[in-house]
């Protein structure tokens, strides 16, 4: 693993009104089969694992991620851009406020088996071909 701090952090405005300023603080380079774990002050954990083909961007959406204190959602922006949000347990009000401020909509919760089954039925499944 290689960590390269960005000093000073690169700052840039994001969002519908460009009123949120993000700070890009570091670059992290992983070798295949290395993992990093992010931890919040409340103890919620979030893992990212590198593979030769790319990344496991989250733990299992309807398994370990939920046990680690997160809900996952597919979210659509007013510009028809799609995002995966991870919502820490107990922060639903913050999410609702952010969705309203930015004009975002939850398309589907990705940690509920019923929603995942609905997606699979509607989209089909790729098993190694057509990726």
N, CA, C and O atoms as a Tinker XYZ file with bonds, in Angstrom:
   524  protein
     1  N      0.842000   -1.177000    0.000000    73     2
     2  CA     0.000000    0.000000    0.000000    64     1     3
     3  C      0.885000    1.237000    0.000000    63     2     4     5
     4  O      1.920000    1.287000    0.664000    81     3
     5  N      0.448000    2.229000   -0.763000    73     3     6
     6  CA     1.181000    3.495000   -0.818000    64     5     7
     7  C      0.195000    4.637000   -0.577000    63     6     8     9
     8  O     -0.824000    4.737000   -1.261000    81     7
     9  N      0.501000    5.501000    0.399000    73     7    10
    10  CA    -0.332000    6.668000    0.694000    64     9    11
    11  C      0.462000    7.915000    0.352000    63    10    12    13
    12  O      1.598000    8.085000    0.793000    81    11
    13  N     -0.155000    8.791000   -0.445000    73    11    14
    14  CA     0.463000   10.059000   -0.814000    64    13    15
    15  C     -0.450000   11.193000   -0.351000    63    14    16    17
    16  O     -1.494000   11.422000   -0.962000    81    15
    17  N     -0.083000   11.902000    0.707000    73    15    18
    18  CA    -0.907000   13.032000    1.153000    64    17    19
    19  C     -0.963000   14.132000    0.083000    63    18    20    21
    20  O      0.010000   14.352000   -0.637000    81    19
    21  N     -2.076000   14.800000   -0.011000    73    19    22
    22  CA    -2.229000   15.969000   -0.878000    64    21    23
    23  C     -2.156000   17.185000    0.038000    63    22    24    25
    24  O     -3.103000   17.483000    0.766000    81    23
    25  N     -1.020000   17.884000   -0.005000    73    23    26
    26  CA    -0.767000   19.003000    0.901000    64    25    27
    27  C     -0.444000   20.241000    0.090000    63    26    28    29
    28  O      0.538000   20.238000   -0.653000    81    27
    29  N     -1.226000   21.290000    0.203000    73    27    30
    30  CA    -2.493000   21.357000    0.921000    64    29    31
    31  C     -3.563000   20.576000    0.157000    63    30    32    33
    32  O     -3.412000   20.325000   -1.038000    81    31
    33  N     -4.642000   20.193000    0.843000    73    31    34
    34  CA    -5.704000   19.469000    0.147000    64    33    35
    35  C     -6.271000   20.292000   -1.009000    63    34    36    37
    36  O     -6.434000   21.509000   -0.920000    81    35
    37  N     -6.560000   19.585000   -2.084000    73    35    38
    38  CA    -7.231000   20.226000   -3.226000    64    37    39
    39  C     -8.692000   20.425000   -2.839000    63    38    40    41
    40  O     -9.353000   19.471000   -2.430000    81    39
    41  N     -9.204000   21.638000   -2.959000    73    39    42
    42  CA   -10.584000   21.948000   -2.605000    64    41    43
    43  C    -11.390000   22.235000   -3.852000    63    42    44    45
    44  O    -10.910000   22.876000   -4.786000    81    43
    45  N    -12.651000   21.741000   -3.857000    73    43    46
    46  CA   -13.522000   21.990000   -5.006000    64    45    47
    47  C    -14.978000   21.948000   -4.556000    63    46    48    49
    48  O    -15.352000   21.195000   -3.657000    81    47
    49  N    -15.782000   22.774000   -5.206000    73    47    50
    50  CA   -17.206000   22.875000   -4.879000    64    49    51
    51  C    -17.984000   21.836000   -5.670000    63    50    52    53
    52  O    -17.696000   21.578000   -6.838000    81    51
    53  N    -18.970000   21.248000   -5.016000    73    51    54
    54  CA   -19.811000   20.235000   -5.645000    64    53    55
    55  C    -21.266000   20.480000   -5.292000    63    54    56    57
    56  O    -21.590000   21.311000   -4.445000    81    55
    57  N    -22.126000   19.743000   -5.957000    73    55    58
    58  CA   -23.546000   19.785000   -5.641000    64    57    59
    59  C    -24.305000   20.740000   -6.525000    63    58    60    61
    60  O    -23.731000   21.485000   -7.319000    81    59
    61  N    -25.610000   20.697000   -6.365000    73    59    62
    62  CA   -26.520000   21.476000   -7.199000    64    61    63
    63  C    -26.235000   22.973000   -7.102000    63    62    64    65
    64  O    -26.209000   23.661000   -8.123000    81    63
    65  N    -26.021000   23.484000   -5.894000    73    63    66
    66  CA   -25.741000   24.902000   -5.717000    64    65    67
    67  C    -24.273000   25.220000   -5.534000    63    66    68    69
    68  O    -23.911000   26.368000   -5.277000    81    67
    69  N    -23.428000   24.218000   -5.663000    73    67    70
    70  CA   -21.979000   24.366000   -5.478000    64    69    71
    71  C    -21.635000   24.970000   -4.117000    63    70    72    73
    72  O    -20.649000   25.695000   -3.984000    81    71
    73  N    -22.459000   24.664000   -3.100000    73    71    74
    74  CA   -22.218000   25.213000   -1.772000    64    73    75
    75  C    -21.474000   24.238000   -0.850000    63    74    76    77
    76  O    -21.124000   24.600000    0.273000    81    75
    77  N    -21.233000   23.019000   -1.310000    73    75    78
    78  CA   -20.469000   22.045000   -0.539000    64    77    79
    79  C    -19.038000   22.047000   -1.074000    63    78    80    81
    80  O    -18.824000   21.902000   -2.277000    81    79
    81  N    -18.072000   22.210000   -0.193000    73    79    82
    82  CA   -16.663000   22.207000   -0.590000    64    81    83
    83  C    -16.016000   20.926000   -0.077000    63    82    84    85
    84  O    -15.955000   20.686000    1.129000    81    83
    85  N    -15.534000   20.103000   -1.013000    73    83    86
    86  CA   -14.822000   18.881000   -0.652000    64    85    87
    87  C    -13.331000   19.145000   -0.621000    63    86    88    89
    88  O    -12.825000   20.015000   -1.331000    81    87
    89  N    -12.635000   18.391000    0.205000    73    87    90
    90  CA   -11.181000   18.494000    0.301000    64    89    91
    91  C    -10.571000   17.142000   -0.046000    63    90    92    93
    92  O    -10.786000   16.162000    0.668000    81    91
    93  N     -9.815000   17.083000   -1.132000    73    91    94
    94  CA    -9.111000   15.875000   -1.561000    64    93    95
    95  C     -7.804000   15.825000   -0.783000    63    94    96    97
    96  O     -6.889000   16.602000   -1.057000    81    95
    97  N     -7.707000   14.903000    0.200000    73    95    98
    98  CA    -6.614000   14.907000    1.172000    64    97    99
    99  C     -5.482000   13.939000    0.890000    63    98   100   101
   100  O     -4.370000   14.146000    1.377000    81    99
   101  N     -5.729000   12.875000    0.111000    73    99   102
   102  CA    -4.680000   11.872000   -0.074000    64   101   103
   103  C     -4.990000   10.973000   -1.254000    63   102   104   105
   104  O     -6.134000   10.865000   -1.695000    81   103
   105  N     -3.949000   10.334000   -1.753000    73   103   106
   106  CA    -4.036000    9.275000   -2.756000    64   105   107
   107  C     -3.600000    7.994000   -2.067000    63   106   108   109
   108  O     -2.608000    7.976000   -1.338000    81   107
   109  N     -4.340000    6.934000   -2.299000    73   107   110
   110  CA    -4.037000    5.645000   -1.696000    64   109   111
   111  C     -3.958000    4.613000   -2.817000    63   110   112   113
   112  O     -4.920000    4.430000   -3.563000    81   111
   113  N     -2.829000    3.947000   -2.935000    73   111   114
   114  CA    -2.619000    2.964000   -3.990000    64   113   115
   115  C     -2.506000    1.581000   -3.348000    63   114   116   117
   116  O     -1.649000    1.338000   -2.498000    81   115
   117  N     -3.396000    0.684000   -3.778000    73   115   118
   118  CA    -3.405000   -0.676000   -3.259000    64   117   119
   119  C     -2.912000   -1.653000   -4.313000    63   118   120   121
   120  O     -3.133000   -1.460000   -5.508000    81   119
   121  N     -2.247000   -2.696000   -3.860000    73   119   122
   122  CA    -1.900000   -3.826000   -4.716000    64   121   123
   123  C     -3.092000   -4.782000   -4.739000    63   122   124   125
   124  O     -3.936000   -4.732000   -3.845000    81   123
   125  N     -3.172000   -5.659000   -5.756000    73   123   126
   126  CA    -4.256000   -6.649000   -5.759000    64   125   127
   127  C     -4.283000   -7.433000   -4.450000    63   126   128   129
   128  O     -3.243000   -7.799000   -3.902000    81   127
   129  N     -5.496000   -7.679000   -3.967000    73   127   130
   130  CA    -5.777000   -8.414000   -2.737000    64   129   131
   131  C     -5.344000   -7.680000   -1.471000    63   130   132   133
   132  O     -5.123000   -8.309000   -0.436000    81   131
   133  N     -5.220000   -6.351000   -1.545000    73   131   134
   134  CA    -5.055000   -5.520000   -0.351000    64   133   135
   135  C     -6.382000   -4.818000   -0.075000    63   134   136   137
   136  O     -7.169000   -4.557000   -0.985000    81   135
   137  N     -6.607000   -4.524000    1.188000    73   135   138
   138  CA    -7.853000   -3.893000    1.618000    64   137   139
   139  C     -7.541000   -2.747000    2.564000    63   138   140   141
   140  O     -6.564000   -2.796000    3.312000    81   139
   141  N     -8.377000   -1.716000    2.528000    73   139   142
   142  CA    -8.325000   -0.654000    3.535000    64   141   143
   143  C     -9.697000   -0.580000    4.197000    63   142   144   145
   144  O    -10.719000   -0.888000    3.584000    81   143
   145  N     -9.697000   -0.166000    5.462000    73   143   146
   146  CA   -10.931000   -0.029000    6.222000    64   145   147
   147  C    -11.031000    1.398000    6.731000    63   146   148   149
   148  O    -10.122000    1.894000    7.397000    81   147
   149  N    -12.136000    2.055000    6.417000    73   147   150
   150  CA   -12.430000    3.386000    6.934000    64   149   151
   151  C    -13.312000    3.205000    8.169000    63   150   152   153
   152  O    -14.195000    2.347000    8.185000    81   151
   153  N    -13.073000    4.015000    9.204000    73   151   154
   154  CA   -13.815000    3.908000   10.451000    64   153   155
   155  C    -14.328000    5.291000   10.823000    63   154   156   157
   156  O    -13.588000    6.272000   10.745000    81   155
   157  N    -15.597000    5.372000   11.228000    73   155   158
   158  CA   -16.176000    6.637000   11.682000    64   157   159
   159  C    -16.018000    6.754000   13.194000    63   158   160   161
   160  O    -15.712000    5.762000   13.855000    81   159
   161  N    -16.220000    7.946000   13.755000    73   159   162
   162  CA   -16.120000    8.092000   15.213000    64   161   163
   163  C    -17.067000    7.164000   15.975000    63   162   164   165
   164  O    -16.772000    6.779000   17.106000    81   163
   165  N    -18.200000    6.803000   15.369000    73   163   166
   166  CA   -19.143000    5.912000   16.057000    64   165   167
   167  C    -18.732000    4.446000   15.973000    63   166   168   169
   168  O    -19.334000    3.593000   16.625000    81   167
   169  N    -17.698000    4.147000   15.164000    73   167   170
   170  CA   -17.226000    2.773000   15.039000    64   169   171
   171  C    -17.710000    2.043000   13.803000    63   170   172   173
   172  O    -17.342000    0.887000   13.595000    81   171
   173  N    -18.529000    2.684000   12.971000    73   171   174
   174  CA   -18.974000    2.051000   11.731000    64   173   175
   175  C    -17.756000    1.871000   10.817000    63   174   176   177
   176  O    -16.910000    2.760000   10.715000    81   175
   177  N    -17.679000    0.721000   10.160000    73   175   178
   178  CA   -16.541000    0.404000    9.297000    64   177   179
   179  C    -16.980000    0.281000    7.849000    63   178   180   181
   180  O    -18.119000   -0.081000    7.557000    81   179
   181  N    -16.049000    0.592000    6.937000    73   179   182
   182  CA   -16.298000    0.486000    5.503000    64   181   183
   183  C    -15.011000    0.024000    4.834000    63   182   184   185
   184  O    -13.978000    0.686000    4.932000    81   183
   185  N    -15.081000   -1.122000    4.151000    73   183   186
   186  CA   -13.909000   -1.719000    3.512000    64   185   187
   187  C    -13.934000   -1.521000    2.000000    63   186   188   189
   188  O    -14.997000   -1.532000    1.379000    81   187
   189  N    -12.757000   -1.341000    1.423000    73   187   190
   190  CA   -12.558000   -1.384000   -0.026000    64   189   191
   191  C    -11.405000   -2.342000   -0.276000    63   190   192   193
   192  O    -10.349000   -2.236000    0.348000    81   191
   193  N    -11.615000   -3.278000   -1.194000    73   191   194
   194  CA   -10.586000   -4.282000   -1.489000    64   193   195
   195  C    -10.206000   -4.209000   -2.966000    63   194   196   197
   196  O    -11.078000   -4.112000   -3.829000    81   195
   197  N     -8.914000   -4.254000   -3.255000    73   195   198
   198  CA    -8.390000   -4.211000   -4.625000    64   197   199
   199  C     -8.241000   -5.622000   -5.153000    63   198   200   201
   200  O     -7.788000   -6.516000   -4.438000    81   199
   201  N     -8.620000   -5.822000   -6.396000    73   199   202
   202  CA    -8.434000   -7.084000   -7.106000    64   201   203
   203  C     -7.664000   -6.778000   -8.391000    63   202   204   205
   204  O     -7.480000   -5.608000   -8.726000    81   203
   205  N     -7.215000   -7.797000   -9.113000    73   203   206
   206  CA    -6.499000   -7.564000  -10.372000    64   205   207
   207  C     -7.407000   -6.889000  -11.392000    63   206   208   209
   208  O     -6.923000   -6.149000  -12.249000    81   207
   209  N     -8.715000   -7.130000  -11.317000    73   207   210
   210  CA    -9.679000   -6.598000  -12.280000    64   209   211
   211  C    -10.266000   -5.258000  -11.866000    63   210   212   213
   212  O    -10.968000   -4.633000  -12.661000    81   211
   213  N    -10.003000   -4.795000  -10.642000    73   211   214
   214  CA   -10.594000   -3.545000  -10.158000    64   213   215
   215  C    -10.743000   -3.548000   -8.654000    63   214   216   217
   216  O     -9.794000   -3.872000   -7.940000    81   215
   217  N    -11.935000   -3.187000   -8.151000    73   215   218
   218  CA   -12.182000   -3.067000   -6.719000    64   217   219
   219  C    -13.508000   -3.688000   -6.318000    63   218   220   221
   220  O    -14.487000   -3.621000   -7.061000    81   219
   221  N    -13.532000   -4.287000   -5.150000    73   219   222
   222  CA   -14.782000   -4.486000   -4.432000    64   221   223
   223  C    -15.018000   -3.136000   -3.759000    63   222   224   225
   224  O    -14.326000   -2.802000   -2.797000    81   223
   225  N    -15.975000   -2.361000   -4.243000    73   223   226
   226  CA   -16.193000   -1.013000   -3.734000    64   225   227
   227  C    -16.868000   -0.991000   -2.367000    63   226   228   229
   228  O    -16.782000    0.003000   -1.646000    81   227
   229  N    -17.539000   -2.084000   -2.012000    73   227   230
   230  CA   -18.192000   -2.171000   -0.706000    64   229   231
   231  C    -18.158000   -3.615000   -0.226000    63   230   232   233
   232  O    -17.991000   -4.536000   -1.025000    81   231
   233  N    -18.317000   -3.809000    1.075000    73   231   234
   234  CA   -18.636000   -5.155000    1.547000    64   233   235
   235  C    -20.006000   -5.555000    0.966000    63   234   236   237
   236  O    -20.660000   -4.729000    0.329000    81   235
   237  N    -20.445000   -6.790000    1.173000    73   235   238
   238  CA   -21.740000   -7.233000    0.631000    64   237   239
   239  C    -22.837000   -6.261000    1.059000    63   238   240   241
   240  O    -22.993000   -5.962000    2.243000    81   239
   241  N    -23.590000   -5.776000    0.080000    73   239   242
   242  CA   -24.589000   -4.738000    0.318000    64   241   243
   243  C    -25.672000   -5.169000    1.300000    63   242   244   245
   244  O    -26.104000   -4.381000    2.142000    81   243
   245  N    -26.103000   -6.405000    1.190000    73   243   246
   246  CA   -27.193000   -6.885000    2.039000    64   245   247
   247  C    -26.689000   -7.824000    3.134000    63   246   248   249
   248  O    -27.451000   -8.637000    3.658000    81   247
   249  N    -25.404000   -7.710000    3.479000    73   247   250
   250  CA   -24.815000   -8.562000    4.510000    64   249   251
   251  C    -23.915000   -7.770000    5.430000    63   250   252   253
   252  O    -24.379000   -7.081000    6.338000    81   251
   253  N    -22.612000   -7.878000    5.181000    73   251   254
   254  CA   -21.614000   -7.288000    6.080000    64   253   255
   255  C    -21.723000   -5.770000    6.166000    63   254   256   257
   256  O    -21.509000   -5.203000    7.237000    81   255
   257  N    -22.051000   -5.100000    5.062000    73   255   258
   258  CA   -22.162000   -3.637000    5.090000    64   257   259
   259  C    -23.191000   -3.207000    6.139000    63   258   260   261
   260  O    -22.942000   -2.290000    6.921000    81   259
   261  N    -24.330000   -3.864000    6.150000    73   259   262
   262  CA   -25.368000   -3.543000    7.144000    64   261   263
   263  C    -24.888000   -3.854000    8.559000    63   262   264   265
   264  O    -25.151000   -3.089000    9.487000    81   263
   265  N    -24.188000   -4.969000    8.724000    73   263   266
   266  CA   -23.667000   -5.308000   10.057000    64   265   267
   267  C    -22.620000   -4.296000   10.522000    63   266   268   269
   268  O    -22.431000   -4.106000   11.723000    81   267
   269  N    -21.936000   -3.642000    9.566000    73   267   270
   270  CA   -20.933000   -2.627000    9.891000    64   269   271
   271  C    -21.554000   -1.270000   10.188000    63   270   272   273
   272  O    -20.831000   -0.331000   10.519000    81   271
   273  N    -22.893000   -1.136000   10.079000    73   271   274
   274  CA   -23.553000    0.116000   10.440000    64   273   275
   275  C    -23.920000    1.008000    9.272000    63   274   276   277
   276  O    -24.031000    2.223000    9.438000    81   275
   277  N    -24.115000    0.420000    8.068000    73   275   278
   278  CA   -24.406000    1.208000    6.873000    64   277   279
   279  C    -25.640000    0.699000    6.136000    63   278   280   281
   280  O    -25.950000   -0.492000    6.174000    81   279
   281  N    -26.336000    1.604000    5.470000    73   279   282
   282  CA   -27.350000    1.278000    4.457000    64   281   283
   283  C    -26.807000    1.783000    3.136000    63   282   284   285
   284  O    -26.089000    2.782000    3.106000    81   283
   285  N    -27.133000    1.120000    2.058000    73   283   286
   286  CA   -26.661000    1.546000    0.743000    64   285   287
   287  C    -27.863000    1.855000   -0.146000    63   286   288   289
   288  O    -28.911000    1.215000   -0.051000    81   287
   289  N    -27.683000    2.857000   -1.013000    73   287   290
   290  CA   -28.777000    3.272000   -1.886000    64   289   291
   291  C    -28.228000    3.690000   -3.241000    63   290   292   293
   292  O    -27.132000    4.243000   -3.344000    81   291
   293  N    -29.009000    3.416000   -4.276000    73   291   294
   294  CA   -28.757000    3.953000   -5.606000    64   293   295
   295  C    -29.516000    5.270000   -5.681000    63   294   296   297
   296  O    -30.729000    5.302000   -5.474000    81   295
   297  N    -28.804000    6.360000   -5.976000    73   295   298
   298  CA   -29.371000    7.708000   -5.928000    64   297   299
   299  C    -29.214000    8.368000   -7.292000    63   298   300   301
   300  O    -28.183000    8.218000   -7.949000    81   299
   301  N    -30.248000    9.104000   -7.716000    73   299   302
   302  CA   -30.248000    9.808000   -9.005000    64   301   303
   303  C    -30.223000   11.311000   -8.763000    63   302   304   305
   304  O    -30.945000   11.826000   -7.910000    81   303
   305  N    -29.376000   12.013000   -9.531000    73   303   306
   306  CA   -29.299000   13.476000   -9.433000    64   305   307
   307  C    -30.248000   14.108000  -10.443000    63   306   308   309
   308  O    -30.750000   13.424000  -11.335000    81   307
   309  N    -30.498000   15.413000  -10.308000    73   307   310
   310  CA   -31.332000   16.104000  -11.299000    64   309   311
   311  C    -30.726000   16.050000  -12.703000    63   310   312   313
   312  O    -31.457000   16.165000  -13.686000    81   311
   313  N    -29.415000   15.879000  -12.815000    73   311   314
   314  CA   -28.734000   15.803000  -14.117000    64   313   315
   315  C    -28.669000   14.361000  -14.631000    63   314   316   317
   316  O    -27.919000   14.067000  -15.562000    81   315
   317  N    -29.458000   13.461000  -14.026000    73   315   318
   318  CA   -29.510000   12.047000  -14.418000    64   317   319
   319  C    -28.163000   11.352000  -14.240000    63   318   320   321
   320  O    -27.814000   10.473000  -15.028000    81   319
   321  N    -27.409000   11.730000  -13.223000    73   319   322
   322  CA   -26.194000   11.033000  -12.818000    64   321   323
   323  C    -26.569000   10.133000  -11.647000    63   322   324   325
   324  O    -27.379000   10.505000  -10.797000    81   323
   325  N    -25.974000    8.955000  -11.615000    73   323   326
   326  CA   -26.309000    7.984000  -10.574000    64   325   327
   327  C    -25.124000    7.777000   -9.637000    63   326   328   329
   328  O    -23.967000    7.775000  -10.059000    81   327
   329  N    -25.440000    7.606000   -8.366000    73   327   330
   330  CA   -24.433000    7.460000   -7.327000    64   329   331
   331  C    -24.828000    6.336000   -6.382000    63   330   332   333
   332  O    -26.012000    6.032000   -6.237000    81   331
   333  N    -23.848000    5.721000   -5.743000    73   331   334
   334  CA   -24.092000    4.808000   -4.642000    64   333   335
   335  C    -23.798000    5.580000   -3.363000    63   334   336   337
   336  O    -22.679000    6.051000   -3.160000    81   335
   337  N    -24.793000    5.707000   -2.509000    73   335   338
   338  CA   -24.623000    6.363000   -1.217000    64   337   339
   339  C    -24.535000    5.300000   -0.137000    63   338   340   341
   340  O    -25.233000    4.288000   -0.202000    81   339
   341  N    -23.685000    5.519000    0.850000    73   339   342
   342  CA   -23.647000    4.724000    2.060000    64   341   343
   343  C    -24.101000    5.627000    3.194000    63   342   344   345
   344  O    -23.506000    6.677000    3.435000    81   343
   345  N    -25.148000    5.221000    3.885000    73   343   346
   346  CA   -25.753000    6.043000    4.927000    64   345   347
   347  C    -25.503000    5.381000    6.271000    63   346   348   349
   348  O    -25.945000    4.257000    6.510000    81   347
   349  N    -24.792000    6.080000    7.147000    73   347   350
   350  CA   -24.494000    5.525000    8.461000    64   349   351
   351  C    -25.766000    5.432000    9.298000    63   350   352   353
   352  O    -26.600000    6.337000    9.282000    81   351
   353  N    -25.903000    4.328000   10.026000    73   351   354
   354  CA   -27.055000    4.143000   10.911000    64   353   355
   355  C    -27.237000    5.383000   11.787000    63   354   356   357
   356  O    -26.273000    5.919000   12.333000    81   355
   357  N    -28.481000    5.824000   11.909000    73   355   358
   358  CA   -28.796000    6.959000   12.760000    64   357   359
   359  C    -28.686000    8.307000   12.063000    63   358   360   361
   360  O    -28.911000    9.341000   12.692000    81   359
   361  N    -28.344000    8.318000   10.769000    73   359   362
   362  CA   -28.175000    9.584000   10.053000    64   361   363
   363  C    -29.202000    9.762000    8.934000    63   362   364   365
   364  O    -28.943000   10.452000    7.948000    81   363
   365  N    -30.375000    9.132000    9.097000    73   363   366
   366  CA   -31.423000    9.226000    8.083000    64   365   367
   367  C    -31.920000   10.660000    7.894000    63   366   368   369
   368  O    -32.188000   11.079000    6.768000    81   367
   369  N    -32.042000   11.406000    8.978000    73   367   370
   370  CA   -32.509000   12.792000    8.873000    64   369   371
   371  C    -31.514000   13.632000    8.081000    63   370   372   373
   372  O    -31.917000   14.475000    7.280000    81   371
   373  N    -30.207000   13.410000    8.299000    73   371   374
   374  CA   -29.185000   14.128000    7.532000    64   373   375
   375  C    -29.311000   13.787000    6.047000    63   374   376   377
   376  O    -29.194000   14.665000    5.192000    81   375
   377  N    -29.551000   12.507000    5.746000    73   375   378
   378  CA   -29.712000   12.103000    4.351000    64   377   379
   379  C    -30.923000   12.777000    3.734000    63   378   380   381
   380  O    -30.825000   13.343000    2.645000    81   379
   381  N    -32.065000   12.726000    4.410000    73   379   382
   382  CA   -33.287000   13.349000    3.856000    64   381   383
   383  C    -33.069000   14.828000    3.575000    63   382   384   385
   384  O    -33.500000   15.336000    2.540000    81   383
   385  N    -32.406000   15.515000    4.487000    73   383   386
   386  CA   -32.130000   16.947000    4.315000    64   385   387
   387  C    -31.227000   17.158000    3.090000    63   386   388   389
   388  O    -31.475000   18.054000    2.283000    81   387
   389  N    -30.182000   16.331000    2.952000    73   387   390
   390  CA   -29.259000   16.452000    1.818000    64   389   391
   391  C    -29.965000   16.150000    0.495000    63   390   392   393
   392  O    -29.764000   16.858000   -0.491000    81   391
   393  N    -30.785000   15.107000    0.472000    73   391   394
   394  CA   -31.535000   14.784000   -0.743000    64   393   395
   395  C    -32.407000   15.963000   -1.165000    63   394   396   397
   396  O    -32.459000   16.310000   -2.345000    81   395
   397  N    -33.089000   16.574000   -0.207000    73   395   398
   398  CA   -33.963000   17.714000   -0.513000    64   397   399
   399  C    -33.156000   18.918000   -1.001000    63   398   400   401
   400  O    -33.540000   19.560000   -1.979000    81   399
   401  N    -32.041000   19.231000   -0.333000    73   399   402
   402  CA   -31.210000   20.379000   -0.720000    64   401   403
   403  C    -30.661000   20.232000   -2.128000    63   402   404   405
   404  O    -30.576000   21.216000   -2.864000    81   403
   405  N    -30.284000   19.011000   -2.516000    73   403   406
   406  CA   -29.629000   18.778000   -3.797000    64   405   407
   407  C    -30.579000   18.284000   -4.890000    63   406   408   409
   408  O    -30.157000   18.088000   -6.029000    81   407
   409  N    -31.851000   18.081000   -4.559000    73   407   410
   410  CA   -32.812000   17.593000   -5.540000    64   409   411
   411  C    -32.562000   16.148000   -5.956000    63   410   412   413
   412  O    -32.879000   15.757000   -7.079000    81   411
   413  N    -31.995000   15.359000   -5.052000    73   411   414
   414  CA   -31.655000   13.963000   -5.334000    64   413   415
   415  C    -32.813000   13.050000   -4.968000    63   414   416   417
   416  O    -33.667000   13.407000   -4.156000    81   415
   417  N    -32.836000   11.853000   -5.581000    73   415   418
   418  CA   -33.882000   10.881000   -5.278000    64   417   419
   419  C    -33.266000    9.500000   -5.090000    63   418   420   421
   420  O    -32.387000    9.094000   -5.849000    81   419
   421  N    -33.736000    8.784000   -4.072000    73   419   422
   422  CA   -33.331000    7.398000   -3.880000    64   421   423
   423  C    -34.113000    6.553000   -4.881000    63   422   424   425
   424  O    -35.340000    6.479000   -4.821000    81   423
   425  N    -33.390000    5.919000   -5.801000    73   423   426
   426  CA   -34.006000    5.040000   -6.788000    64   425   427
   427  C    -34.340000    3.708000   -6.141000    63   426   428   429
   428  O    -35.406000    3.138000   -6.372000    81   427
   429  N    -33.410000    3.221000   -5.326000    73   427   430
   430  CA   -33.568000    1.902000   -4.737000    64   429   431
   431  C    -32.615000    1.762000   -3.560000    63   430   432   433
   432  O    -31.460000    2.182000   -3.632000    81   431
   433  N    -33.106000    1.167000   -2.472000    73   431   434
   434  CA   -32.211000    0.787000   -1.376000    64   433   435
   435  C    -31.539000   -0.510000   -1.782000    63   434   436   437
   436  O    -32.210000   -1.459000   -2.189000    81   435
   437  N    -30.233000   -0.559000   -1.678000    73   435   438
   438  CA   -29.463000   -1.710000   -2.143000    64   437   439
   439  C    -29.130000   -2.701000   -1.036000    63   438   440   441
   440  O    -28.354000   -3.632000   -1.249000    81   439
   441  N    -29.708000   -2.509000    0.137000    73   439   442
   442  CA   -29.461000   -3.443000    1.237000    64   441   443
   443  C    -30.706000   -4.247000    1.582000    63   442   444   445
   444  O    -30.686000   -5.043000    2.521000    81   443
   445  N    -31.784000   -4.050000    0.838000    73   443   446
   446  CA   -33.018000   -4.792000    1.081000    64   445   447
   447  C    -33.144000   -5.892000    0.040000    63   446   448   449
   448  O    -33.122000   -5.625000   -1.162000    81   447
   449  N    -33.277000   -7.128000    0.504000    73   447   450
   450  CA   -33.350000   -8.266000   -0.410000    64   449   451
   451  C    -34.472000   -8.106000   -1.431000    63   450   452   453
   452  O    -34.289000   -8.453000   -2.598000    81   451
   453  N    -35.629000   -7.588000   -1.020000    73   451   454
   454  CA   -36.749000   -7.432000   -1.947000    64   453   455
   455  C    -36.385000   -6.486000   -3.090000    63   454   456   457
   456  O    -36.714000   -6.761000   -4.244000    81   455
   457  N    -35.712000   -5.381000   -2.786000    73   455   458
   458  CA   -35.295000   -4.439000   -3.832000    64   457   459
   459  C    -34.236000   -5.052000   -4.739000    63   458   460   461
   460  O    -34.279000   -4.873000   -5.956000    81   459
   461  N    -33.282000   -5.779000   -4.147000    73   459   462
   462  CA   -32.236000   -6.425000   -4.945000    64   461   463
   463  C    -32.832000   -7.500000   -5.851000    63   462   464   465
   464  O    -32.425000   -7.632000   -7.006000    81   463
   465  N    -33.786000   -8.263000   -5.341000    73   463   466
   466  CA   -34.466000   -9.274000   -6.165000    64   465   467
   467  C    -35.208000   -8.618000   -7.318000    63   466   468   469
   468  O    -35.194000   -9.128000   -8.439000    81   467
   469  N    -35.864000   -7.479000   -7.046000    73   467   470
   470  CA   -36.588000   -6.743000   -8.093000    64   469   471
   471  C    -35.620000   -6.267000   -9.177000    63   470   472   473
   472  O    -35.924000   -6.366000  -10.366000    81   471
   473  N    -34.466000   -5.756000   -8.777000    73   471   474
   474  CA   -33.458000   -5.334000   -9.748000    64   473   475
   475  C    -32.976000   -6.509000  -10.596000    63   474   476   477
   476  O    -32.870000   -6.404000  -11.817000    81   475
   477  N    -32.689000   -7.620000   -9.937000    73   475   478
   478  CA   -32.190000   -8.792000  -10.657000    64   477   479
   479  C    -33.220000   -9.298000  -11.664000    63   478   480   481
   480  O    -32.867000   -9.623000  -12.797000    81   479
   481  N    -34.488000   -9.369000  -11.263000    73   479   482
   482  CA   -35.539000   -9.809000  -12.190000    64   481   483
   483  C    -35.667000   -8.856000  -13.365000    63   482   484   485
   484  O    -35.845000   -9.288000  -14.504000    81   483
   485  N    -35.579000   -7.558000  -13.093000    73   483   486
   486  CA   -35.771000   -6.567000  -14.147000    64   485   487
   487  C    -34.583000   -6.430000  -15.078000    63   486   488   489
   488  O    -34.757000   -6.136000  -16.261000    81   487
   489  N    -33.386000   -6.635000  -14.571000    73   487   490
   490  CA   -32.184000   -6.410000  -15.368000    64   489   491
   491  C    -31.539000   -7.687000  -15.882000    63   490   492   493
   492  O    -30.768000   -7.654000  -16.842000    81   491
   493  N    -31.845000   -8.792000  -15.258000    73   491   494
   494  CA   -31.168000  -10.027000  -15.614000    64   493   495
   495  C    -29.836000  -10.109000  -14.891000    63   494   496   497
   496  O    -29.471000   -9.213000  -14.129000    81   495
   497  N    -29.118000  -11.191000  -15.137000    73   495   498
   498  CA   -27.851000  -11.439000  -14.448000    64   497   499
   499  C    -26.783000  -11.742000  -15.479000    63   498   500   501
   500  O    -27.017000  -12.522000  -16.402000    81   499
   501  N    -25.606000  -11.132000  -15.335000    73   499   502
   502  CA   -24.441000  -11.442000  -16.162000    64   501   503
   503  C    -23.572000  -12.412000  -15.388000    63   502   504   505
   504  O    -23.213000  -12.142000  -14.242000    81   503
   505  N    -23.233000  -13.525000  -15.989000    73   503   506
   506  CA   -22.384000  -14.521000  -15.325000    64   505   507
   507  C    -21.096000  -14.700000  -16.133000    63   506   508   509
   508  O    -20.872000  -15.733000  -16.764000    81   507
   509  N    -20.256000  -13.656000  -16.091000    73   507   510
   510  CA   -18.951000  -13.761000  -16.745000    64   509   511
   511  C    -18.951000  -13.376000  -18.209000    63   510   512   513
   512  O    -17.881000  -13.204000  -18.793000    81   511
   513  N    -20.105000  -13.237000  -18.816000    73   511   514
   514  CA   -20.130000  -12.828000  -20.224000    64   513   515
   515  C    -20.816000  -11.452000  -20.320000    63   514   516   517
   516  O    -21.665000  -11.102000  -19.500000    81   515
   517  N    -20.433000  -10.715000  -21.311000    73   515   518
   518  CA   -21.075000   -9.426000  -21.558000    64   517   519
   519  C    -20.682000   -8.326000  -20.596000    63   518   520   521
   520  O    -21.307000   -7.266000  -20.605000    81   519
   521  N    -19.691000   -8.529000  -19.782000    73   519   522
   522  CA   -19.313000   -7.510000  -18.810000    64   521   523
   523  C    -18.667000   -6.321000  -19.471000    63   522   524
   524  O    -18.287000   -5.368000  -18.791000    81   523
